[in-house]
Amino acid sequence: MSVHAVVRALRKNKTLRYGVPMLLLIVGGSFGLREFSQIRYDAVKIKIDPELEKKLKMSKVSLESEYEKIKDSAFDDWKNIRGPRPWEDPDLLQGRNPEILKTKTA
């Protein structure tokens, strides 16, 4: 049996042709996935600057504090205005006269 015959037999073998690459893909993917998922846990361990951490703790905004800001506001006279689409003129859509706006900016 020559080398040429052995190579031809190995190329015809379906296990070597399809099975081994599939197993390599599965095992290699497992190691790759482990490395990429480890990045997430390493990023959590990174310490932030203490000065920045103080600023973040001081500027905590709670739901209650935001409610206190707007609870006395009157929403009886609000008007629902649809935003313009890219092809529409925003001044005409929102009921403003573009001639008046041009004179104000000029």
N, CA, C and O of each residue as an XYZ file, in Angstrom:
424
protein
N       0.849     -1.175      0.000
C       0.000      0.000      0.000
C       0.896      1.240      0.000
O       1.760      1.403      0.862
N       0.678      2.073     -0.947
C       1.540      3.238     -1.080
C       0.973      4.409     -0.286
O      -0.146      4.351      0.224
N       1.751      5.452     -0.194
C       1.345      6.662      0.521
C       0.156      7.306     -0.175
O      -0.740      7.847      0.473
N       0.160      7.242     -1.478
C      -0.931      7.826     -2.262
C      -2.258      7.137     -1.935
O      -3.295      7.795     -1.850
N      -2.227      5.834     -1.754
C      -3.435      5.080     -1.433
C      -3.926      5.398     -0.032
O      -5.134      5.446      0.202
N      -3.023      5.613      0.892
C      -3.403      5.942      2.272
C      -4.050      7.337      2.325
O      -5.045      7.539      3.020
N      -3.481      8.278      1.594
C      -4.041      9.628      1.564
C      -5.430      9.608      0.946
O      -6.329     10.305      1.416
N      -5.609      8.818     -0.101
C      -6.906      8.721     -0.748
C      -7.924      8.083      0.200
O      -9.084      8.492      0.223
N      -7.506      7.102      0.969
C      -8.407      6.454      1.924
C      -8.804      7.419      3.035
O      -9.951      7.420      3.483
N      -7.850      8.242      3.477
C      -8.170      9.220      4.527
C      -9.107     10.309      4.016
O      -9.944     10.803      4.772
N      -8.980     10.692      2.746
C      -9.879     11.706      2.193
C     -11.292     11.177      2.033
O     -12.248     11.948      2.112
N     -11.443      9.909      1.814
C     -12.777      9.312      1.664
C     -13.435      9.056      3.011
O     -14.653      8.892      3.082
N     -12.654      9.019      4.070
C     -13.196      8.730      5.388
C     -14.048      9.924      5.851
O     -13.528     11.026      6.027
N     -15.352      9.703      6.045
C     -16.267     10.788      6.405
C     -16.042     11.294      7.828
O     -16.315     12.457      8.126
N     -15.551     10.437      8.691
C     -15.290     10.868     10.068
C     -14.188     11.909     10.092
O     -14.301     12.930     10.771
N     -13.129     11.651      9.352
C     -12.030     12.616      9.314
C     -12.408     13.867      8.531
O     -11.941     14.962      8.842
N     -13.239     13.709      7.533
C     -13.584     14.838      6.673
C     -14.591     15.785      7.326
O     -14.482     17.002      7.171
N     -15.566     15.244      8.051
C     -16.620     16.078      8.639
C     -16.626     16.062     10.169
O     -16.929     17.081     10.790
N     -16.305     14.948     10.771
C     -16.406     14.808     12.226
C     -15.333     15.548     12.984
O     -15.628     16.236     13.961
N     -14.094     15.423     12.553
C     -12.993     16.071     13.256
C     -13.100     17.598     13.187
O     -12.914     18.246     14.217
N     -13.390     18.209     12.033
C     -13.564     19.671     12.044
C     -14.724     20.122     12.933
O     -14.652     21.176     13.565
N     -15.785     19.328     12.978
C     -16.920     19.682     13.832
C     -16.519     19.643     15.305
O     -16.858     20.550     16.065
N     -15.807     18.609     15.703
C     -15.357     18.526     17.092
C     -14.384     19.651     17.428
O     -14.445     20.216     18.520
N     -13.493     19.978     16.508
C     -12.577     21.089     16.737
C     -13.337     22.403     16.891
O     -12.979     23.232     17.728
N     -14.373     22.596     16.098
C     -15.184     23.805     16.196
C     -15.896     23.883     17.545
O     -15.942     24.949     18.159
N     -16.439     22.787     17.999
C     -17.162     22.777     19.281
C     -16.217     23.024     20.443
O     -16.502     23.848     21.312
N     -15.093     22.319     20.467
C     -14.147     22.468     21.573
C     -13.484     23.847     21.521
O     -13.341     24.504     22.552
N     -13.081     24.281     20.337
C     -12.480     25.611     20.205
C     -13.462     26.717     20.549
O     -13.080     27.713     21.164
N     -14.720     26.559     20.161
C     -15.741     27.544     20.494
C     -15.975     27.643     21.983
O     -16.246     28.722     22.510
N     -15.868     26.512     22.659
C     -16.039     26.508     24.108
C     -14.942     27.329     24.787
O     -15.219     28.127     25.682
N     -13.715     27.129     24.361
C     -12.617     27.900     24.942
C     -12.725     29.377     24.581
O     -12.468     30.240     25.420
N     -13.098     29.668     23.360
C     -13.266     31.060     22.951
C     -14.374     31.748     23.709
O     -14.227     32.898     24.123
N     -15.482     31.059     23.894
C     -16.607     31.627     24.628
C     -16.229     31.888     26.085
O     -16.663     32.876     26.678
N     -15.424     31.002     26.650
C     -14.992     31.192     28.029
C     -14.160     32.464     28.156
O     -14.324     33.224     29.111
N     -13.274     32.694     27.201
C     -12.424     33.888     27.235
C     -13.262     35.163     27.080
O     -13.039     36.139     27.796
N     -14.212     35.158     26.162
C     -15.035     36.350     25.948
C     -15.973     36.617     27.119
O     -16.219     37.774     27.458
N     -16.494     35.575     27.735
C     -17.377     35.803     28.884
C     -16.584     36.222     30.112
O     -17.142     36.861     31.004
N     -15.312     35.887     30.188
C     -14.477     36.291     31.310
C     -14.228     37.796     31.283
O     -14.013     38.396     32.336
N     -14.252     38.411     30.121
C     -14.047     39.852     29.994
C     -15.108     40.607     30.786
O     -14.816     41.630     31.405
N     -16.334     40.102     30.767
C     -17.426     40.762     31.478
C     -17.154     40.797     32.976
O     -17.396     41.813     33.628
N     -16.658     39.705     33.521
C     -16.400     39.642     34.954
C     -15.159     40.436     35.334
O     -15.084     40.983     36.434
N     -14.191     40.502     34.435
C     -13.000     41.297     34.712
C     -13.325     42.779     34.711
O     -12.731     43.537     35.478
N     -14.251     43.210     33.870
C     -14.622     44.620     33.797
C     -15.330     45.068     35.074
O     -15.224     46.234     35.454
N     -16.043     44.177     35.734
C     -16.743     44.531     36.975
C     -15.744     44.779     38.098
O     -16.001     45.598     38.980
N     -14.616     44.088     38.080
C     -13.621     44.199     39.143
C     -12.806     45.482     39.075
O     -12.136     45.836     40.044
N     -12.852     46.185     37.945
C     -12.056     47.397     37.789
C     -12.602     48.483     38.716
O     -13.802     48.756     38.731
N     -11.724     49.084     39.470
C     -12.120     50.149     40.397
C     -12.176     51.475     39.656
O     -11.342     51.756     38.796
N     -13.180     52.293     40.003
C     -13.272     53.607     39.390
C     -12.592     54.619     40.304
O     -12.306     54.331     41.466
N     -12.342     55.779     39.775
C     -11.672     56.853     40.495
C     -12.511     57.243     41.714
O     -13.715     57.456     41.575
N     -11.908     57.342     42.908
C     -12.688     57.685     44.114
C     -13.379     59.040     44.011
O     -14.475     59.221     44.541
N     -12.739     59.996     43.327
C     -13.355     61.310     43.163
C     -14.632     61.224     42.331
O     -15.641     61.853     42.651
N     -14.570     60.438     41.260
C     -15.738     60.239     40.407
C     -16.826     59.484     41.169
O     -18.014     59.766     41.011
N     -16.415     58.536     41.983
C     -17.385     57.761     42.762
C     -18.137     58.660     43.744
O     -19.338     58.484     43.952
N     -17.427     59.634     44.356
C     -18.084     60.577     45.271
C     -19.124     61.409     44.527
O     -20.234     61.614     45.020
N     -18.755     61.890     43.325
C     -19.690     62.702     42.543
C     -20.932     61.901     42.173
O     -22.046     62.422     42.194
N     -20.732     60.640     41.835
C     -21.871     59.805     41.468
C     -22.785     59.560     42.657
O     -24.007     59.536     42.509
N     -22.203     59.377     43.829
C     -23.026     59.139     45.018
C     -23.764     60.396     45.452
O     -24.882     60.318     45.961
N     -23.135     61.571     45.252
C     -23.782     62.822     45.658
C     -24.943     63.164     44.736
O     -25.932     63.738     45.189
N     -24.849     62.831     43.477
C     -25.888     63.229     42.533
C     -26.908     62.120     42.294
O     -27.388     61.942     41.175
N     -27.234     61.388     43.332
C     -28.255     60.346     43.194
C     -29.611     61.005     42.997
O     -29.982     61.922     43.730
N     -30.333     60.537     42.018
C     -31.665     61.048     41.729
C     -32.641     59.923     42.017
O     -32.530     58.825     41.471
N     -33.589     60.213     42.873
C     -34.570     59.191     43.213
C     -35.905     59.529     42.572
O     -36.137     60.655     42.133
N     -36.749     58.560     42.528
C     -38.075     58.754     41.963
C     -38.879     59.744     42.801
O     -39.649     60.540     42.263
N     -38.698     59.692     44.101
C     -39.429     60.586     44.989
C     -39.007     62.042     44.782
O     -39.849     62.940     44.795
N     -37.697     62.278     44.590
C     -37.245     63.655     44.404
C     -37.751     64.215     43.077
O     -38.104     65.392     43.008
N     -37.792     63.415     42.043
C     -38.327     63.865     40.760
C     -39.827     64.112     40.853
O     -40.346     65.034     40.223
N     -40.531     63.289     41.641
C     -41.964     63.497     41.824
C     -42.231     64.814     42.535
O     -43.162     65.537     42.181
N     -41.417     65.125     43.536
C     -41.592     66.381     44.265
C     -41.400     67.587     43.350
O     -42.048     68.616     43.542
N     -40.518     67.471     42.357
C     -40.285     68.584     41.436
C     -41.506     68.854     40.554
O     -41.810     70.012     40.265
N     -42.201     67.818     40.128
C     -43.273     68.013     39.148
C     -44.682     67.866     39.712
O     -45.648     68.011     38.963
N     -44.829     67.587     40.985
C     -46.181     67.328     41.488
C     -47.068     68.569     41.496
O     -48.290     68.450     41.410
N     -46.475     69.754     41.598
C     -47.279     70.977     41.629
C     -47.493     71.568     40.239
O     -48.164     72.591     40.104
N     -46.951     70.958     39.234
C     -47.114     71.470     37.869
C     -48.533     71.210     37.382
O     -49.141     70.187     37.696
N     -49.032     72.141     36.624
C     -50.375     72.006     36.065
C     -50.255     71.521     34.620
O     -49.624     72.176     33.790
N     -50.850     70.398     34.334
C     -50.794     69.832     32.987
C     -52.143     69.944     32.285
O     -52.421     69.181     31.360
N     -52.979     70.878     32.708
C     -54.297     71.024     32.099
C     -54.231     71.727     30.748
O     -55.089     71.507     29.894
N     -53.227     72.565     30.548
C     -53.191     73.355     29.322
C     -52.091     72.892     28.349
O     -51.645     73.676     27.511
N     -51.665     71.667     28.447
C     -50.607     71.200     27.549
C     -51.188     70.850     26.191
O     -52.366     70.516     26.069
N     -50.351     70.930     25.184
C     -50.782     70.668     23.825
C     -49.873     69.588     23.229
O     -48.648     69.689     23.301
N     -50.477     68.571     22.648
C     -49.716     67.493     22.046
C     -49.279     67.921     20.648
O     -50.118     68.151     19.778
N     -47.971     68.029     20.430
C     -47.438     68.467     19.144
C     -46.623     67.321     18.556
O     -45.660     66.847     19.159
N     -47.024     66.892     17.376
C     -46.305     65.817     16.711
C     -45.003     66.354     16.135
O     -44.973     67.446     15.568
N     -43.937     65.595     16.279
C     -42.650     65.989     15.723
C     -42.641     65.844     14.213
O     -43.389     65.040     13.657
N     -41.806     66.612     13.555
C     -41.785     66.577     12.091
C     -41.104     65.324     11.556
O     -40.195     64.777     12.179
N     -41.557     64.889     10.402
C     -40.880     63.814      9.691
C     -39.732     64.442      8.921
O     -39.724     65.657      8.723
N     -38.762     63.649      8.482
C     -37.583     64.243      7.822
C     -37.918     65.085      6.592
O     -37.176     66.017      6.281
N     -38.984     64.795      5.899
C     -39.307     65.537      4.680
C     -40.248     66.712      4.942
O     -40.591     67.435      4.006
N     -40.668     66.917      6.167
C     -41.599     67.995      6.488
C     -40.855     69.187      7.085
O     -39.799     69.037      7.700
N     -41.430     70.374      6.890
C     -40.879     71.584      7.483
C     -41.381     71.672      8.930
O     -42.591     71.731      9.148
N     -40.496     71.681      9.909
C     -40.953     71.657     11.306
C     -41.736     72.901     11.710
O     -42.622     72.821     12.561
N     -41.422     74.051     11.112
C     -42.129     75.275     11.494
C     -43.565     75.268     11.014
O     -44.460     75.710     11.734
N     -43.798     74.777      9.816
C     -45.162     74.722      9.300
C     -45.990     73.684     10.039
O     -47.182     73.883     10.273
N     -45.366     72.593     10.399
C     -46.089     71.501     11.050
C     -46.565     71.893     12.442
O     -47.661     71.508     12.849
N     -45.771     72.640     13.164
C     -46.111     72.954     14.541
C     -46.903     74.245     14.672
O     -47.065     74.765     15.776
N     -47.395     74.764     13.559
C     -48.285     75.910     13.610
C     -47.588     77.239     13.722
O     -48.238     78.255     13.966
N     -46.280     77.261     13.551
C     -45.565     78.532     13.612
C     -45.402     79.077     12.198
O     -45.216     78.321     11.245
N     -45.472     80.353     12.083
C     -45.334     80.992     10.780
C     -43.843     81.161     10.479
O     -43.142     81.845     11.225
N     -43.345     80.548      9.396
C     -41.910     80.644      9.115
C     -41.464     82.051      8.757
O     -40.288     82.375      8.921
N     -42.385     82.914      8.263
C     -42.026     84.303      7.923
C     -41.643     85.069      9.184
O     -40.680     85.836      9.189
N     -42.406     84.854     10.248
C     -42.119     85.541     11.518
C     -40.790     85.047     12.073
O     -40.000     85.839     12.587
N     -40.538     83.761     11.975
C     -39.286     83.217     12.489
C     -38.081     83.758     11.725
O     -37.029     84.006     12.312
N     -38.239     83.940     10.406
C     -37.124     84.466      9.605
C     -36.790     85.899      9.994
O     -35.619     86.276     10.012
N     -37.808     86.703     10.305
C     -37.546     88.094     10.686
C     -36.925     88.172     12.069
O     -36.137     89.080     12.337
N     -37.261     87.240     12.953
C     -36.683     87.247     14.287
C     -35.195     86.898     14.257
O     -34.396     87.487     14.984
N     -34.836     85.939     13.414
C     -33.436     85.514     13.361
C     -32.576     86.470     12.539
O     -31.358     86.501     12.713
N     -33.182     87.241     11.657
C     -32.384     88.135     10.792
C     -31.992     89.398     11.497
O     -31.323     90.249     10.912
